[in-house]
Each structure stands twice: as structure tokens, then as C-alpha cells.
Amino acid sequence: MNILKPTRALMLVVTGSAYAQEAIEHSKTTQSVQADVNQTAHDKFNAKHDEIYHEAVDAIIETQVALAALSGEKPDTQKALSALEKSTGKLEIILAREPSLTLAPIDVSVETHDFLASPSVIKALIYDAEKFIDEGEVQKARVILQDLVSEIRIQTTSVPLATYPVATKAAAALIDQEKIEEAKTALQAQLETLVVIKEVMPLPILRTMLLLGKAEVLAQSSDRSESDNNTLALLLSEARIQLEMAELLGYGKQENYQGIYEQIDALETKSTDGKSGQDWFDKIKQKMTELL
């Protein structure tokens, strides 16, 4: 049940030799934090995986066993009742340990959809989509818009502890009354009451934070080389590009972006001519937190 599904959709559009060279440089800078991006996805998955309640997983399996036992040519009501009893018992174990728990996770999956393009390309695609919508070509717009995502998606499936055990007992009562078809219908409906929660972590925002983190380390150094200064400038420039991508793709509150751009401007000014300092990044960290 526990699946890590890395799905990556990449698009990098380059036009013109000058832009091509710029894109190559920015691509290298972005790739410098890719290992951290991948690690974040794995860490998110592992954290969610650790929250899984194996008793809840067993409760679902026992419900499926009960449904299968009733669905044969000759329904095995005793096997079904035994399975439902085990299912109820498994959930009661969880509730005994954590009475206030409302959702017991049983499955988690992580998908990565990575869209790499320049802000100008994203703007052009948005323009095309808006034009299609204005012309009534909604499906053509949908083809464009469905790819305008760059994010880690975390999906958690859970058992609702307030209702699931009640439904199990109700199904068992129907079996006792020899209402087999009604019991089967109830069990099938019960399995469809699992709660699915989806979380999204925007990759451009994550990359902005990681790039700024690397820039902060360099900015604190008082003996940067010329190469270090160039790297610092590239990190700040790429952070701005990733931030613009995030804004264009609609991640976070738009009113918070301007303040972050201003902070990046300030950092670029402060770090010119090899100047260094501590605590330069405190304000921008706070603003990035507000953006999320």
C-alpha cells in the first residue's frame, strides 16, 4: 500500500543563443539544489509513512475479507462476521491508545510533477490558454493549463475512526438478520468512506528557499573569491527566477511576492564588491514562510 511514485514532467524551452547560454547557467544553478529537492520529497514520504497505523490497515483488509466471504456462490456468514469482529477490534486498539484521534492513516503516496521553463515561456503559455478560453476553446486551454504545475503532491488515505467502526457493526447486524445483499452494499459503501487528504509543496518555492540557503552561506563569508561572488550572484538571480515561476503558476498569496523581490534586491546590493554580513537573510526567510 505504501507507494513512492516519482513522476516527473519536464519542459525546458530555449530560444535564441543569448537566452540559451543564460538558461544553461541557470539550469546548472538549479541543479545544484536538486539533490536537496529529492531529499525533501523522500523525507516527506518517510514522515507520512511513519504515521501509518498498521492496525487500521488490517481493519481495512478484514473488511475486504468479509465482503469477499459474502460474495461467493454460497455466502460464508461466519467468516464474514469473524472478519468484521477482527476489524472492529483493530480500530478499538487504536482508539484505546489515542482516544482523540479522528483519522488513522493507512496509505501514503508522493508524486513529483516538475515543470521547467523560463518565466517568459510560462507567460506565453498562460496567454495562449486565456486566448483559447476567450475563443470558447476550453479543451485546448485545458491541455495547456494541466501542465502548468511544478509541485510535490503528498496524498494520505485514512480511516475515519468516528464512523468506520459504527458502519462495521451495522454491517454485522445486517448479516445476523440474513440481509446479505444489504450487508454487501453497506460494506462496499463503507470502504468508500476512506478519507483522502492531498498536500502540495510548490517546487519553485522550495527551490527558492534552497537557493537562498546556499546564498546565505556564501554571503556570510568575508573572504569570498571572484568565483564565489559570481556563484552568489547566480544563486540570487536564480532564486528570483524560481520565485517568479511560483507567482506565475499561482502558488501562495500574490500580495506577499513583492516584499520578497525587494528583499532579493537588497541582498544583491549588500553583497556587491565582496561585502559580507550576518543576519542578512532573516527578513526574507520570514517572508518566504508567509508565502507558504
N, C-alpha and C positions, 0 to 999 in steps of 0.2 A: 504493500500500500504506500510506502514512503518512497517518493519518487523525486529525484532531482533532474529536471528536464531543461538543459541549457539550449534554448532556441535562439539563434542569432540571425537577424536580418540586417545586412549591411548595405548601405548605399553611400558611395563617395563620388560626387560629380565634380570634375575638374575641367575648367575651360580656360584656354589661354596659357601661354608659357609662364608668364609672371605669376598668375594665380597658382599654376601647377607647382612651382617651386615653394610658394607660401604654404600650400596645402601639405606638401611633403614635410616641411619643417614642423608645422602644427601637428601633423599626424605622428611624427616622432615624439613630440612633446606629450601628446595624449597617450600614446602607447607606454610612456614611462610610468603611468599610473594604472595601466590595465591590470597588472597583477593584483593590485590593491582592490580594483573593482571586482575582479573574480573572487578574491578572498571574502569580500563583503557579502557577495551572493551566497557563498558556502557557509559563512558564519550565520547569516540569516536563516538558512535552511537548517543548520545544526541546532540553532537556538529553538526554532519551532519544533524540530524533531524531538528535542529533549522534553517538550511539553506534552507529547503524546501519552495518553492513558491506555495502557495495553489491556486493562480490564474492559474499557469501552470498546476497543477493537474486538475483543472476544464477545462482548454483548451483541454487537452487530452480526458477527459470524453465527452466533447461536440463533438470532432472529432469522437469518437466511436458512439455517438448518431446519428450523421449524416450518418455514414456508415451503421448503423442498419436501419435507415429510408429508405435508398436506396436499402436495401437487401431484403425487403419484397416482397410478390407477386405483390403488387401494390406500387411501389416506391413513398414515400411521399417527393417530392422535396421541398415543402415549409418548412417542419420540418427540412430537411437536411440543407437548406440554413440558416434557423434561428439558428441552432446549430453551423454552421460554422461562422456565424456572431458573436455569443457569444464567440466562441473560439478565434477569432481574437481580439475581444475586451479585453479579459482577458490578452492576451500577450501584447497588447498595454499598458495596465495599468502598467505592469512590466517595459516595456521599457521607459515609461514616467518617472518612478521613478528612474530607473538606465539605462540610455542610453548606457553605455559602457558594460553592462552585455551581455555575449555571451551564457552562459548556465544557464538555470533555473532548479535546482534540483527538482525532483518530487517524488523520492523514494530512500530509503537507506536501506541496509541490512548489517548485521555484522555476520560473521561466524568465529568460533574458531576451528582450527584443531591443536590438541595438541599431539605431538609425544614425549613420554618419554622413553628414552633408554640411556644407557651409550655410551660414545664416541666409545668404543671398539665394541659395537654391531652395531653402525651406520657404522663404518669402515667395519665390516664383511658384512653388507648388501650391501654396495657400491661395495665391492669386488665381491660379488655374481652377482650383476647387470652387472658389467663390464665383468665378465666372460660369462654371458649369451649373451651379445652383441657381444663379440668376437666369440662366437659359432653360431651367427646368430639367437639366440633365443630372438628376440627383445620383443615379447609379454610377455615372462617370466620376462625380465628385467623391463618392464613397470609396472608389478604388484608390484614389489619391489619399484621402484622409485616413483610411485604415492603416496605412504605413507610416503615418506621422506620429510615431510613438518611439520613445527611447527610454526603456524602464526595466527594472527588475520587478516581476509580479510574484507575489507570495500568496498562495491560496491554502487556507486551512479549513478542513472539514471537521465538524464537531457534532457530538451527540447532545441534544438539548435535555439536560437532566431533569428539568421540571415536568416535561411532558412524555418523554420516551418510556420511562418505567410504567406510567399510568396507561399508556397505549398497549404496552406488553400485557399487563394484567387484563385489560379489556379484551384483547385478542384471545387470551387463555379462557376467559369466561365464555366467549363465543364457541370455542372448541368444546368446552364442557357441555354446552347446550346443543352440541352436534350441528352447529351452523357453520359448516366447513367453508363454504364459498364466501360467506361473510367474513370469516376469520382470515381467509387468504387475502381478501380485498383489504382488510384492516392492516394486515402485516405488510402488504406491499405499500400501502399509503404511509405506514409508519417508517419504512425505510427511506421514503422520500421526504421525511421531515428533517433530515440532517441539515445542519446549518453550515453554509459555505461563506467564509469571510475572505475578502480579497484586499490585499495591501499592495501599494505601489511605491517604489522608490525610483524617482526620476534619475536616469543615468547622467544627464548633463549637470544636474545639481550635485550629484555625488562626485563627478569628475572635477567640478569647480572647487569643491571643498578639498579634494585630494591634491589638486594642483596648487591651491593656496597653502596647503600644509607644507608642500615641498618648498614653495617660495619663502615661507616663513623661516625655515631652517637657513636658507641662503641669506636672507635679509638680516639675520642676527649675526652673521659672520663679519668681522671687521677687517679681515684680510682676504677679501674675495679677489680672484684673478679676473682677467678680462673675459675669459671663458665663463666663469661663474656669473659675471654681470650679464652676459648675453643669455645664459640659461635662465636667470631670474627674470629678465625682460620677456623671454618667450613664455615662461610659466604664467606670468601675469596676463600677457596677451591672450594666451590660450584659455585662461580662466574666464576672461571677458567673452571670448567666442562661445564657450560652453554655456555661459550664463545667458547670452543672447539666444542660443538654441533653446534653452529651457523656457525662456519667456515666449518665444515664437510658438513652441509646442504646447504652451498653456499650462505649465507646471507652476503651482504656487500662486500667491497673491501678487497681481501685477504691480500694485502700488509699492511693493517692497523692493522692486528691482532697481529703481533709480538710485536709492541710497547705496546699494551695493556697487553699482557702476562708479559712483562718486568716491567710494572707499578705494576701489581699484585705482582710480585716477590718483588719489592721494598717495597710495603705496608706490606707484610708478614715479611720482615726483620725489618722494622721500628717499627712494633707493637709487636715484641717479648719482653718477660720479662716485660709485662705490660706497656711498653712505650706508651705515648700518644702524640698527637700533632694536631694542626690546619692546614688546607690547604693541608693536605697530598693527598687529592683526586682530587685536581683541575686539574692536568695533565691528569689523567685517564678519568675524565668527558669530557675533551676536545677531547681525543682520541676516546671515545665512540660516541661522536657527529659526528666525522669524519667517523666512521664506518657506521653510519646510512645514 
